[in-house]
Amino acid sequence: MNDFSTERSTTDAITTGLAGVGLIALSWVAMTDRRAAAVDRVGRRIGSVRLGRPGDILMSAATDLGSVYAILGSGAVLHATGRQQMASDVVGAGLFAWCAAQVAKRPVKRPRPYEADAAARIVAVPSGSSWPSGHTAQSTAVAVAAIPHVPPRLRGVLAGYAGFVGVSRIYVGVHYPTDVVAGIGVGMVSAVVAKPFGRIAGPAVRALGKVVAANARAQLAAR
């Protein structure tokens, strides 16, 4: 069996969910407090200090790792390589986080940094408002959902992946730090509550995985 742990314990799930709720609440308080909001803007300016053309290219690419397309692609590759349960969990958690973030954005309608704070935007205009960060939510949900399926030595890599996506969203000018903190919280909660959704997403992931595997075999045969 490839999976090192197929079920997260109830205690771990509750702890993860509560930590996520706490981060969302902390972000909300910081966003709505005038003094904290000033610190948030300073954090945004520090996080978006330009690293030159190579840095812009790296961060622009990194930010796409939290997109729906990246999640679906990862799920397809995992399935094609025999990690069906992990694929279902990752896709289910990622899509659930995307939905949760989109729902939260509608009533809050926080302007993005390039709209309200003259931040430089180096990616295409994103949809929706600023709070919470959907890309961060999705990458965090994917990382949390994948953790039970990988050996302990790789779990830090997953955390680094989610964190890097969050930092990239600040760098490219589309989010404040508090948006990212809220996105982490949404992702943690989503990974916990999305387990049944992963089973629903399973058939779609399997179908996509078969397409990826067939294309890979065709390319290898062509060589």
MDAnalysis code that builds the backbone (N, CA, C; Angstrom):
import MDAnalysis as mda
import numpy as np

u = mda.Universe.empty(669, n_residues=223, atom_resindex=np.repeat(np.arange(223), 3), trajectory=True)
u.add_TopologyAttr("name", ["N", "CA", "C"] * 223)
u.add_TopologyAttr("resid", np.arange(1, 224))
u.add_TopologyAttr("resname", ["MET", "ASN", "ASP", "PHE", "SER", "THR", "GLU", "ARG", "SER", "THR", "THR", "ASP", "ALA", "ILE", "THR", "THR", "GLY", "LEU", "ALA", "GLY", "VAL", "GLY", "LEU", "ILE", "ALA", "LEU", "SER", "TRP", "VAL", "ALA", "MET", "THR", "ASP", "ARG", "ARG", "ALA", "ALA", "ALA", "VAL", "ASP", "ARG", "VAL", "GLY", "ARG", "ARG", "ILE", "GLY", "SER", "VAL", "ARG", "LEU", "GLY", "ARG", "PRO", "GLY", "ASP", "ILE", "LEU", "MET", "SER", "ALA", "ALA", "THR", "ASP", "LEU", "GLY", "SER", "VAL", "TYR", "ALA", "ILE", "LEU", "GLY", "SER", "GLY", "ALA", "VAL", "LEU", "HIS", "ALA", "THR", "GLY", "ARG", "GLN", "GLN", "MET", "ALA", "SER", "ASP", "VAL", "VAL", "GLY", "ALA", "GLY", "LEU", "PHE", "ALA", "TRP", "CYS", "ALA", "ALA", "GLN", "VAL", "ALA", "LYS", "ARG", "PRO", "VAL", "LYS", "ARG", "PRO", "ARG", "PRO", "TYR", "GLU", "ALA", "ASP", "ALA", "ALA", "ALA", "ARG", "ILE", "VAL", "ALA", "VAL", "PRO", "SER", "GLY", "SER", "SER", "TRP", "PRO", "SER", "GLY", "HIS", "THR", "ALA", "GLN", "SER", "THR", "ALA", "VAL", "ALA", "VAL", "ALA", "ALA", "ILE", "PRO", "HIS", "VAL", "PRO", "PRO", "ARG", "LEU", "ARG", "GLY", "VAL", "LEU", "ALA", "GLY", "TYR", "ALA", "GLY", "PHE", "VAL", "GLY", "VAL", "SER", "ARG", "ILE", "TYR", "VAL", "GLY", "VAL", "HIS", "TYR", "PRO", "THR", "ASP", "VAL", "VAL", "ALA", "GLY", "ILE", "GLY", "VAL", "GLY", "MET", "VAL", "SER", "ALA", "VAL", "VAL", "ALA", "LYS", "PRO", "PHE", "GLY", "ARG", "ILE", "ALA", "GLY", "PRO", "ALA", "VAL", "ARG", "ALA", "LEU", "GLY", "LYS", "VAL", "VAL", "ALA", "ALA", "ASN", "ALA", "ARG", "ALA", "GLN", "LEU", "ALA", "ALA", "ARG"])
u.atoms.positions = np.array([
    [0.842, -1.205, 0.000],
    [0.000, 0.000, 0.000],
    [0.867, 1.240, 0.000],
    [0.555, 2.209, -0.866],
    [1.352, 3.419, -0.971],
    [1.054, 4.410, 0.144],
    [-0.176, 4.445, 0.634],
    [-0.571, 5.432, 1.628],
    [-0.013, 5.055, 2.986],
    [0.574, 6.028, 3.676],
    [1.146, 5.774, 4.979],
    [0.082, 5.869, 6.070],
    [-0.993, 6.569, 5.782],
    [-2.118, 6.652, 6.716],
    [-3.338, 7.043, 5.930],
    [-4.318, 6.175, 5.898],
    [-5.475, 6.460, 5.062],
    [-6.555, 7.246, 5.795],
    [-6.498, 7.320, 7.112],
    [-7.514, 8.024, 7.877],
    [-6.852, 8.914, 8.924],
    [-7.219, 10.175, 8.933],
    [-6.747, 11.076, 9.978],
    [-7.578, 10.842, 11.213],
    [-6.934, 10.814, 12.374],
    [-7.661, 10.564, 13.616],
    [-8.643, 11.687, 13.882],
    [-9.661, 11.358, 14.658],
    [-10.671, 12.355, 15.000],
    [-10.050, 13.540, 15.731],
    [-9.096, 13.240, 16.615],
    [-8.440, 14.317, 17.362],
    [-7.692, 15.254, 16.436],
    [-6.954, 14.694, 15.493],
    [-6.211, 15.530, 14.544],
    [-7.162, 16.373, 13.697],
    [-8.276, 15.770, 13.272],
    [-9.232, 16.494, 12.443],
    [-9.840, 17.663, 13.208],
    [-10.207, 17.414, 14.456],
    [-10.792, 18.480, 15.276],
    [-9.777, 19.586, 15.517],
    [-8.534, 19.201, 15.825],
    [-7.486, 20.191, 16.068],
    [-7.240, 21.040, 14.833],
    [-7.162, 20.392, 13.678],
    [-6.934, 21.118, 12.424],
    [-8.087, 22.067, 12.124],
    [-9.313, 21.571, 12.296],
    [-10.484, 22.399, 12.032],
    [-10.563, 23.598, 12.949],
    [-10.310, 23.389, 14.243],
    [-10.361, 24.497, 15.197],
    [-9.256, 25.517, 14.929],
    [-8.072, 25.023, 14.564],
    [-6.978, 25.937, 14.233],
    [-7.343, 26.783, 13.014],
    [-7.990, 26.153, 12.043],
    [-8.426, 26.896, 10.866],
    [-9.439, 27.968, 11.201],
    [-10.409, 27.617, 12.040],
    [-11.416, 28.592, 12.459],
    [-10.747, 29.751, 13.206],
    [-9.761, 29.424, 14.044],
    [-9.050, 30.462, 14.779],
    [-8.313, 31.423, 13.864],
    [-7.693, 30.899, 12.811],
    [-6.983, 31.762, 11.867],
    [-7.953, 32.667, 11.103],
    [-9.105, 32.129, 10.739],
    [-10.111, 32.941, 10.053],
    [-10.582, 34.083, 10.955],
    [-10.849, 33.747, 12.233],
    [-11.305, 34.765, 13.177],
    [-10.223, 35.822, 13.411],
    [-8.981, 35.373, 13.563],
    [-7.873, 36.309, 13.771],
    [-7.723, 37.242, 12.576],
    [-7.831, 36.677, 11.392],
    [-7.713, 37.489, 10.187],
    [-8.837, 38.513, 10.108],
    [-10.031, 38.101, 10.445],
    [-11.174, 39.013, 10.383],
    [-11.007, 40.183, 11.350],
    [-10.575, 39.867, 12.574],
    [-10.368, 40.919, 13.571],
    [-9.290, 41.884, 13.100],
    [-8.189, 41.328, 12.568],
    [-7.097, 42.187, 12.097],
    [-7.528, 43.039, 10.915],
    [-8.356, 42.477, 10.050],
    [-8.798, 43.214, 8.873],
    [-9.727, 44.364, 9.237],
    [-10.548, 44.173, 10.251],
    [-11.555, 45.173, 10.604],
    [-11.076, 46.176, 11.648],
    [-9.916, 45.931, 12.268],
    [-9.357, 46.864, 13.243],
    [-8.487, 47.890, 12.522],
    [-8.683, 49.153, 12.810],
    [-7.994, 50.209, 12.067],
    [-6.486, 50.129, 12.221],
    [-6.011, 49.926, 13.446],
    [-4.567, 49.863, 13.670],
    [-3.961, 48.626, 13.020],
    [-4.651, 47.498, 13.158],
    [-4.150, 46.276, 12.542],
    [-4.162, 46.383, 11.023],
    [-5.164, 47.089, 10.485],
    [-5.242, 47.263, 9.033],
    [-4.037, 48.034, 8.512],
    [-3.555, 49.003, 9.298],
    [-2.364, 49.755, 8.894],
    [-1.149, 48.837, 8.837],
    [-1.036, 47.948, 9.823],
    [0.058, 46.976, 9.828],
    [-0.072, 46.024, 8.639],
    [-1.301, 45.684, 8.313],
    [-1.566, 44.800, 7.177],
    [-1.054, 45.417, 5.881],
    [-1.279, 46.719, 5.719],
    [-0.803, 47.397, 4.518],
    [0.716, 47.443, 4.464],
    [1.335, 47.658, 5.639],
    [2.800, 47.650, 5.680],
    [3.328, 46.259, 5.323],
    [2.686, 45.234, 5.852],
    [3.082, 43.867, 5.526],
    [2.948, 43.576, 4.047],
    [1.919, 44.128, 3.437],
    [1.726, 43.947, 1.996],
    [2.864, 44.599, 1.220],
    [3.276, 45.786, 1.652],
    [4.352, 46.495, 0.951],
    [5.674, 45.731, 1.085],
    [5.928, 45.206, 2.277],
    [7.160, 44.436, 2.485],
    [7.138, 43.157, 1.644],
    [5.983, 42.484, 1.640],
    [5.867, 41.229, 0.914],
    [5.912, 41.368, -0.584],
    [5.667, 42.580, -1.082],
    [5.647, 42.777, -2.528],
    [6.864, 43.542, -3.040],
    [7.925, 43.607, -2.222],
    [9.165, 44.227, -2.687],
    [9.684, 43.444, -3.883],
    [9.922, 44.108, -4.978],
    [10.306, 43.462, -6.228],
    [11.655, 42.767, -6.117],
    [11.736, 41.565, -6.676],
    [12.951, 40.752, -6.694],
    [13.557, 40.685, -8.094],
    [13.213, 41.647, -8.925],
    [13.730, 41.657, -10.283],
    [12.906, 40.775, -11.201],
    [13.297, 40.755, -12.458],
    [12.561, 39.973, -13.455],
    [12.505, 38.483, -13.110],
    [13.618, 37.862, -12.671],
    [13.540, 36.439, -12.296],
    [12.556, 36.188, -11.153],
    [12.558, 37.091, -10.170],
    [11.627, 36.941, -9.057],
    [10.185, 37.072, -9.493],
    [9.925, 38.009, -10.391],
    [8.568, 38.184, -10.911],
    [8.093, 36.928, -11.639],
    [8.976, 36.348, -12.435],
    [8.614, 35.141, -13.187],
    [8.352, 33.983, -12.225],
    [9.228, 33.833, -11.225],
    [9.074, 32.741, -10.258],
    [7.780, 32.872, -9.479],
    [7.500, 34.058, -8.976],
    [6.306, 34.255, -8.158],
    [5.033, 34.153, -8.995],
    [5.075, 34.630, -10.217],
    [3.907, 34.523, -11.089],
    [3.584, 33.063, -11.385],
    [4.630, 32.246, -11.542],
    [4.423, 30.813, -11.768],
    [3.952, 30.125, -10.495],
    [4.546, 30.496, -9.361],
    [4.192, 29.862, -8.089],
    [2.738, 30.109, -7.724],
    [2.238, 31.292, -8.050],
    [0.874, 31.623, -7.663],
    [-0.142, 30.735, -8.376],
    [0.216, 30.252, -9.569],
    [-0.692, 29.369, -10.305],
    [-0.757, 27.971, -9.716],
    [0.164, 27.625, -8.823],
    [0.129, 26.316, -8.184],
    [-1.062, 26.177, -7.237],
    [-1.706, 27.310, -6.933],
    [-2.893, 27.262, -6.093],
    [-4.179, 27.367, -6.885],
    [-4.103, 27.240, -8.205],
    [-5.296, 27.370, -9.043],
    [-6.071, 26.061, -9.122],
    [-7.316, 26.165, -9.558],
    [-8.143, 24.970, -9.753],
    [-7.518, 24.042, -10.787],
    [-6.919, 24.630, -11.816],
    [-6.312, 23.816, -12.873],
    [-5.156, 22.991, -12.320],
    [-4.358, 23.579, -11.440],
    [-3.240, 22.855, -10.841],
    [-3.747, 21.709, -9.966],
    [-4.840, 21.962, -9.254],
    [-5.405, 20.926, -8.394],
    [-5.923, 19.754, -9.220],
    [-6.673, 20.059, -10.264],
    [-7.200, 18.994, -11.125],
    [-6.068, 18.236, -11.809],
    [-5.057, 18.958, -12.252],
    [-3.920, 18.307, -12.884],
    [-3.179, 17.397, -11.916],
    [-2.991, 17.860, -10.681],
    [-2.328, 17.041, -9.674],
    [-3.121, 15.777, -9.383],
    [-4.446, 15.942, -9.287],
    [-5.294, 14.783, -9.038],
    [-5.205, 13.763, -10.156],
    [-5.172, 14.250, -11.392],
    [-5.078, 13.347, -12.537],
    [-3.752, 12.594, -12.542],
    [-2.667, 13.300, -12.235],
    [-1.351, 12.654, -12.204],
    [-1.282, 11.631, -11.079],
    [-1.797, 11.980, -9.908],
    [-1.794, 11.042, -8.785],
    [-2.569, 9.775, -9.137],
    [-3.717, 9.961, -9.764],
    [-4.512, 8.800, -10.147],
    [-3.777, 7.958, -11.176],
    [-3.170, 8.620, -12.141],
    [-2.464, 7.897, -13.207],
    [-1.271, 7.118, -12.672],
    [-0.743, 7.541, -11.517],
    [0.404, 6.853, -10.930],
    [-0.001, 5.911, -9.798],
    [-1.287, 5.622, -9.702],
    [-1.753, 4.617, -8.757],
    [-2.127, 5.112, -7.379],
    [-2.217, 6.414, -7.189],
    [-2.577, 6.955, -5.862],
    [-4.013, 7.458, -5.892],
    [-4.953, 6.531, -6.130],
    [-6.345, 6.910, -6.348],
    [-6.982, 7.601, -5.145],
    [-6.771, 7.060, -3.945],
    [-7.396, 7.657, -2.774],
    [-6.823, 9.035, -2.480],
    [-5.527, 9.160, -2.629],
    [-4.902, 10.463, -2.434],
    [-5.412, 11.462, -3.456],
    [-5.576, 11.015, -4.694],
    [-6.094, 11.895, -5.742],
    [-7.483, 12.403, -5.390],
    [-8.350, 11.511, -4.942],
    [-9.717, 11.906, -4.586],
    [-9.726, 12.880, -3.416],
    [-8.885, 12.602, -2.397],
    [-8.832, 13.483, -1.231],
    [-8.322, 14.869, -1.602],
    [-7.284, 14.919, -2.430],
    [-6.687, 16.195, -2.818],
    [-7.661, 17.029, -3.644],
    [-8.269, 16.402, -4.647],
    [-9.201, 17.143, -5.501],
    [-10.440, 17.564, -4.718],
    [-10.973, 16.656, -3.900],
    [-12.152, 16.997, -3.110],
    [-11.910, 18.159, -2.182],
    [-10.768, 18.144, -1.467],
    [-10.445, 19.228, -0.541],
    [-10.198, 20.532, -1.282],
    [-9.470, 20.456, -2.399],
    [-9.174, 21.671, -3.157],
    [-10.407, 22.332, -3.721],
    [-11.305, 21.543, -4.286],
    [-12.526, 22.112, -4.858],
    [-13.452, 22.657, -3.771],
    [-13.502, 21.959, -2.643],
    [-14.320, 22.446, -1.529],
    [-13.787, 23.794, -1.047],
    [-12.456, 23.912, -0.943],
    [-11.853, 25.177, -0.505],
    [-12.146, 26.294, -1.495],
    [-12.099, 25.960, -2.777],
    [-12.406, 26.978, -3.785],
    [-13.837, 27.492, -3.599],
    [-14.774, 26.575, -3.422],
    [-16.173, 26.969, -3.227],
    [-16.329, 27.805, -1.959],
    [-15.695, 27.373, -0.873],
    [-15.815, 28.097, 0.396],
    [-15.251, 29.510, 0.274],
    [-14.111, 29.652, -0.389],
    [-13.511, 30.970, -0.551],
    [-14.385, 31.881, -1.401],
    [-14.954, 31.341, -2.472],
    [-15.806, 32.154, -3.341],
    [-17.061, 32.625, -2.604],
    [-17.618, 31.750, -1.781],
    [-18.800, 32.122, -0.994],
    [-18.457, 33.227, 0.004],
    [-17.283, 33.116, 0.646],
    [-16.884, 34.116, 1.643],
    [-16.586, 35.468, 1.011],
    [-16.087, 35.484, -0.202],
    [-15.724, 36.735, -0.866],
    [-16.932, 37.630, -1.128],
    [-18.059, 37.015, -1.432],
    [-19.221, 37.793, -1.890],
    [-19.716, 38.811, -0.867],
    [-19.957, 38.407, 0.395],
    [-20.462, 39.423, 1.344],
    [-19.400, 40.393, 1.836],
    [-18.119, 39.986, 1.829],
    [-17.064, 40.844, 2.371],
    [-16.679, 41.934, 1.375],
    [-16.459, 41.533, 0.132],
    [-16.143, 42.475, -0.957],
    [-14.996, 43.416, -0.604],
    [-13.936, 42.868, -0.112],
    [-12.760, 43.675, 0.210],
    [-12.001, 44.019, -1.075],
    [-11.695, 45.281, -1.312],
    [-10.914, 45.637, -2.505],
    [-9.526, 45.011, -2.451],
    [-9.008, 44.657, -3.592],
    [-7.663, 44.090, -3.657],
    [-6.623, 45.205, -3.542],
    [-5.380, 44.848, -3.165],
    [-4.345, 45.878, -2.969],
    [-4.121, 46.784, -4.173],
    [-4.169, 46.230, -5.373],
    [-3.944, 47.070, -6.550],
    [-5.128, 47.998, -6.820],
    [-6.274, 47.718, -6.204],
    [-7.444, 48.585, -6.351],
    [-7.479, 49.680, -5.286],
    [-7.081, 49.314, -4.054],
    [-7.235, 50.244, -2.935],
    [-5.928, 50.842, -2.437],
    [-4.807, 50.236, -2.803],
    [-3.545, 50.648, -2.183],
    [-2.446, 50.904, -3.214],
    [-2.836, 51.066, -4.466],
    [-1.875, 51.367, -5.541],
    [-0.756, 50.346, -5.648],
    [-1.054, 49.091, -5.330],
    [-0.046, 48.034, -5.440],
    [0.183, 47.673, -6.900],
    [1.403, 47.272, -7.203],
    [1.722, 46.834, -8.563],
    [1.192, 45.407, -8.755],
    [0.378, 45.208, -9.777],
    [-0.160, 43.866, -10.075],
    [0.589, 43.316, -11.277],
    [1.183, 42.117, -11.115],
    [1.991, 41.551, -12.199],
    [1.383, 40.272, -12.760],
    [0.121, 40.015, -12.427],
    [-0.604, 38.879, -13.002],
    [-1.914, 39.398, -13.585],
    [-2.627, 38.520, -14.275],
    [-3.916, 38.910, -14.838],
    [-4.888, 39.306, -13.734],
    [-5.881, 40.110, -14.088],
    [-6.885, 40.551, -13.107],
    [-7.646, 39.340, -12.583],
    [-7.586, 39.097, -11.269],
    [-8.295, 37.946, -10.704],
    [-9.778, 38.239, -10.519],
    [-10.559, 37.187, -10.435],
    [-11.993, 37.359, -10.193],
    [-12.262, 37.443, -8.698],
    [-13.378, 38.041, -8.341],
    [-13.766, 38.103, -6.941],
    [-13.000, 39.163, -6.168],
    [-13.338, 39.271, -4.895],
    [-12.708, 40.263, -4.034],
    [-11.501, 39.659, -3.314],
    [-10.937, 40.405, -2.375],
    [-9.626, 40.061, -1.830],
    [-9.656, 39.056, -0.680],
    [-10.648, 39.152, 0.201],
    [-10.670, 38.299, 1.412],
    [-11.704, 37.199, 1.280],
    [-11.309, 35.940, 1.509],
    [-9.965, 35.410, 1.775],
    [-9.246, 35.080, 0.471],
    [-7.986, 34.692, 0.573],
    [-7.228, 34.296, -0.612],
    [-7.646, 32.892, -1.047],
    [-8.276, 32.800, -2.222],
    [-8.733, 31.507, -2.712],
    [-7.590, 30.578, -3.078],
    [-6.550, 31.112, -3.718],
    [-5.403, 30.276, -4.086],
    [-4.731, 29.690, -2.844],
    [-4.595, 30.518, -1.803],
    [-4.001, 30.030, -0.557],
    [-4.893, 28.983, 0.087],
    [-6.198, 29.208, 0.068],
    [-7.134, 28.233, 0.631],
    [-7.019, 26.892, -0.082],
    [-6.957, 26.938, -1.405],
    [-6.900, 25.708, -2.186],
    [-5.581, 24.966, -1.966],
    [-4.467, 25.685, -1.971],
    [-3.179, 25.018, -1.773],
    [-3.060, 24.454, -0.364],
    [-3.596, 25.168, 0.629],
    [-3.568, 24.662, 2.003],
    [-4.431, 23.416, 2.138],
    [-5.618, 23.444, 1.549],
    [-6.503, 22.276, 1.608],
    [-5.846, 21.065, 0.958],
    [-5.205, 21.282, -0.174],
    [-4.501, 20.194, -0.864],
    [-3.388, 19.637, 0.019],
    [-2.608, 20.529, 0.629],
    [-1.496, 20.087, 1.473],
    [-1.989, 19.290, 2.680],
    [-3.024, 19.784, 3.350],
    [-3.553, 19.090, 4.527],
    [-4.153, 17.741, 4.137],
    [-4.865, 17.711, 3.010],
    [-5.469, 16.454, 2.558],
    [-4.413, 15.436, 2.143],
    [-3.268, 15.914, 1.646],
    [-2.223, 15.008, 1.179],
    [-1.330, 14.491, 2.299],
    [-1.266, 15.196, 3.407],
    [-0.340, 14.847, 4.486],
    [-0.481, 13.395, 4.961],
    [-1.694, 12.862, 5.172],
    [-1.779, 11.477, 5.649],
    [-1.266, 10.448, 4.655],
    [-1.074, 10.838, 3.417],
    [-0.690, 9.896, 2.366],
    [0.808, 9.899, 2.060],
    [1.564, 10.734, 2.740],
    [2.995, 10.835, 2.440],
    [3.809, 10.551, 3.702],
    [5.078, 10.143, 3.540],
    [5.932, 9.903, 4.712],
    [6.233, 11.204, 5.437],
    [6.541, 11.144, 6.717],
    [6.776, 12.355, 7.516],
    [7.821, 13.289, 6.921],
    [8.838, 12.753, 6.265],
    [9.912, 13.610, 5.743],
    [9.432, 14.541, 4.627],
    [8.275, 14.231, 4.021],
    [7.762, 15.056, 2.925],
    [6.675, 16.027, 3.372],
    [6.267, 15.942, 4.622],
    [5.167, 16.789, 5.068],
    [5.566, 18.253, 5.154],
    [6.829, 18.507, 5.451],
    [7.309, 19.878, 5.447],
    [7.288, 20.490, 4.051],
    [7.491, 19.650, 3.043],
    [7.438, 20.127, 1.662],
    [6.030, 20.598, 1.330],
    [5.024, 19.842, 1.787],
    [3.640, 20.231, 1.537],
    [3.307, 21.556, 2.219],
    [3.767, 21.717, 3.460],
    [3.531, 22.977, 4.171],
    [4.233, 24.128, 3.454],
    [5.453, 23.858, 2.965],
    [6.181, 24.892, 2.236],
    [5.486, 25.287, 0.945],
    [4.897, 24.300, 0.274],
    [4.147, 24.573, -0.961],
    [2.988, 25.524, -0.694],
    [2.197, 25.232, 0.339],
    [1.050, 26.088, 0.650],
    [1.508, 27.485, 1.064],
    [2.569, 27.542, 1.869],
    [3.073, 28.840, 2.302],
    [3.626, 29.665, 1.153],
    [4.302, 28.997, 0.223],
    [4.889, 29.698, -0.917],
    [3.807, 30.294, -1.807],
    [2.718, 29.544, -2.000],
    [1.604, 30.077, -2.780],
    [1.045, 31.324, -2.098],
    [0.882, 31.253, -0.773],
    [0.356, 32.411, -0.043],
    [1.241, 33.636, -0.174],
    [2.552, 33.445, -0.006],
    [3.495, 34.561, -0.150],
    [3.439, 35.129, -1.568],
    [3.322, 34.243, -2.550],
    [3.291, 34.700, -3.940],
    [2.078, 35.580, -4.217],
    [0.960, 35.313, -3.528],
    [-0.233, 36.116, -3.746],
    [-0.045, 37.552, -3.245],
    [0.746, 37.714, -2.201],
    [1.076, 39.058, -1.726],
    [2.034, 39.719, -2.705],
    [3.036, 38.974, -3.139],
    [4.072, 39.520, -4.026],
    [3.482, 40.029, -5.336],
    [2.550, 39.274, -5.920],
    [2.030, 39.671, -7.238],
    [0.986, 40.782, -7.136],
    [0.674, 41.239, -5.915],
    [-0.148, 42.429, -5.738],
    [-1.643, 42.214, -5.648],
    [-2.081, 40.974, -5.378],
    [-3.527, 40.730, -5.378],
    [-4.104, 40.403, -4.005],
    [-3.245, 40.346, -2.964],
    [-3.751, 40.041, -1.621],
    [-2.942, 40.740, -0.540],
    [-3.617, 40.992, 0.588],
    [-2.974, 41.446, 1.811],
    [-2.590, 40.230, 2.657],
    [-1.673, 40.382, 3.626],
    [-1.329, 39.266, 4.506],
    [-2.536, 38.661, 5.229],
    [-3.484, 39.510, 5.648],
    [-4.651, 38.964, 6.347],
    [-5.524, 38.113, 5.421],
    [-5.531, 38.426, 4.139],
    [-6.249, 37.579, 3.180],
    [-5.636, 36.185, 3.138],
    [-4.303, 36.157, 3.168],
    [-3.580, 34.887, 3.116],
    [-3.811, 34.081, 4.389],
    [-3.773, 34.748, 5.543],
    [-4.031, 34.053, 6.809],
    [-5.426, 33.436, 6.796],
    [-6.406, 34.209, 6.326],
    [-7.769, 33.673, 6.228],
    [-7.822, 32.506, 5.250],
    [-7.078, 32.606, 4.142],
    [-7.049, 31.516, 3.173],
    [-6.493, 30.241, 3.770],
    [-5.455, 30.368, 4.593],
    [-4.910, 29.190, 5.275],
    [-5.976, 28.562, 6.160],
    [-6.694, 29.416, 6.903],
    [-7.752, 28.898, 7.769],
    [-8.854, 28.205, 7.002],
    [-9.292, 28.819, 5.907],
    [-10.335, 28.214, 5.078],
    [-9.857, 26.871, 4.526],
    [-8.597, 26.821, 4.107],
    [-8.062, 25.574, 3.576],
    [-8.013, 24.475, 4.609],
    [-7.634, 24.790, 5.836],
    [-7.568, 23.795, 6.901],
    [-8.947, 23.237, 7.213],
    [-9.913, 24.135, 7.347],
    [-11.283, 23.689, 7.630],
    [-11.829, 22.869, 6.463],
    [-11.565, 23.305, 5.253],
    [-12.069, 22.613, 4.062],
    [-11.539, 21.191, 3.977],
    [-10.250, 21.014, 4.275],
    [-9.660, 19.680, 4.200],
    [-10.317, 18.721, 5.180],
    [-10.750, 19.249, 6.326],
    [-11.388, 18.408, 7.338],
    [-12.803, 18.021, 6.933],
    [-13.571, 18.972, 6.463],
    [-14.988, 18.715, 6.194],
    [-15.229, 18.158, 4.789],
    [-14.187, 18.150, 3.939],
    [-14.388, 17.758, 2.537],
    [-14.156, 16.275, 2.273],
    [-13.896, 15.479, 3.314],
    [-13.616, 14.063, 3.091],
    [-14.723, 13.376, 2.287],
    [-16.007, 13.572, 2.632],
    [-17.063, 12.953, 1.802],
    [-17.079, 13.487, 0.377],
    [-16.733, 14.781, 0.204],
    [-16.707, 15.369, -1.126],
    [-15.638, 14.715, -1.990],
    [-14.537, 14.282, -1.335],
    [-13.499, 13.585, -2.055],
    [-14.005, 12.303, -2.667],
    [-14.887, 11.603, -1.962],
    [-15.452, 10.372, -2.510],
    [-16.380, 10.671, -3.680],
    [-17.090, 11.811, -3.600],
    [-17.962, 12.201, -4.709],
    [-17.123, 12.562, -5.932],
    [-15.998, 13.229, -5.690],
    [-15.137, 13.657, -6.793],
    [-14.345, 12.503, -7.387],
    [-14.312, 11.385, -6.682],
    [-13.513, 10.250, -7.124],
    [-13.730, 9.827, -8.564],
    [-14.986, 9.600, -9.015],
    [-15.199, 9.176, -10.404],
    [-14.653, 10.164, -11.430],
    [-14.825, 11.463, -11.170],
    [-14.307, 12.464, -12.108],
    [-12.784, 12.440, -12.137],
    [-12.166, 12.272, -10.965],
    [-10.707, 12.203, -10.906],
    [-10.199, 10.971, -11.647],
    [-10.892, 9.860, -11.466],
    [-10.472, 8.631, -12.150],
    [-10.563, 8.789, -13.662],
    [-11.634, 9.436, -14.132],
    [-11.782, 9.642, -15.575],
    [-10.668, 10.536, -16.110],
    [-10.360, 11.613, -15.360],
    [-9.296, 12.514, -15.783],
    [-7.949, 11.807, -15.746],
    [-7.758, 10.966, -14.732],
    [-6.517, 10.222, -14.617],
    [-6.306, 9.273, -15.781],
    [-7.370, 8.655, -16.254],
    [-7.262, 7.760, -17.403],
    [-6.852, 8.519, -18.661],
    [-7.380, 9.724, -18.802],
    [-7.013, 10.537, -19.967],
    [-5.530, 10.889, -19.914],
    [-5.050, 11.306, -18.729],
    [-3.637, 11.659, -18.582],
    [-2.755, 10.454, -18.860],
    [-3.140, 9.291, -18.316],
    [-2.346, 8.079, -18.520],
    [-2.320, 7.692, -19.994],
    [-3.453, 7.800, -20.668],
    [-3.518, 7.450, -22.090],
    [-2.641, 8.380, -22.922],
    [-2.669, 9.670, -22.596],
    [-1.829, 10.626, -23.325],
    [-0.341, 10.350, -23.094],
    [0.003, 10.006, -21.850],
    [1.398, 9.706, -21.544],
    [1.869, 8.467, -22.313],
    [1.041, 7.436, -22.347],
    [1.410, 6.220, -23.076],
    [1.559, 6.511, -24.566],
    [0.673, 7.361, -25.094],
    [0.753, 7.698, -26.513],
    [2.036, 8.448, -26.833],
    [2.442, 9.352, -25.948],
    [3.672, 10.111, -26.168],
    [4.900, 9.209, -26.085],
    [4.882, 8.266, -25.144],
    [5.996, 7.337, -25.025],
    [6.082, 6.429, -26.248],
    [4.919, 5.997, -26.750],
    [4.898, 5.127, -27.935],
    [5.412, 5.870, -29.162],
    [5.126, 7.174, -29.233],
    [5.559, 7.964, -30.378],
    [7.063, 8.117, -30.440],
    [7.699, 8.000, -29.269],
    [9.165, 8.127, -29.237],
    [9.833, 6.839, -29.710],
])
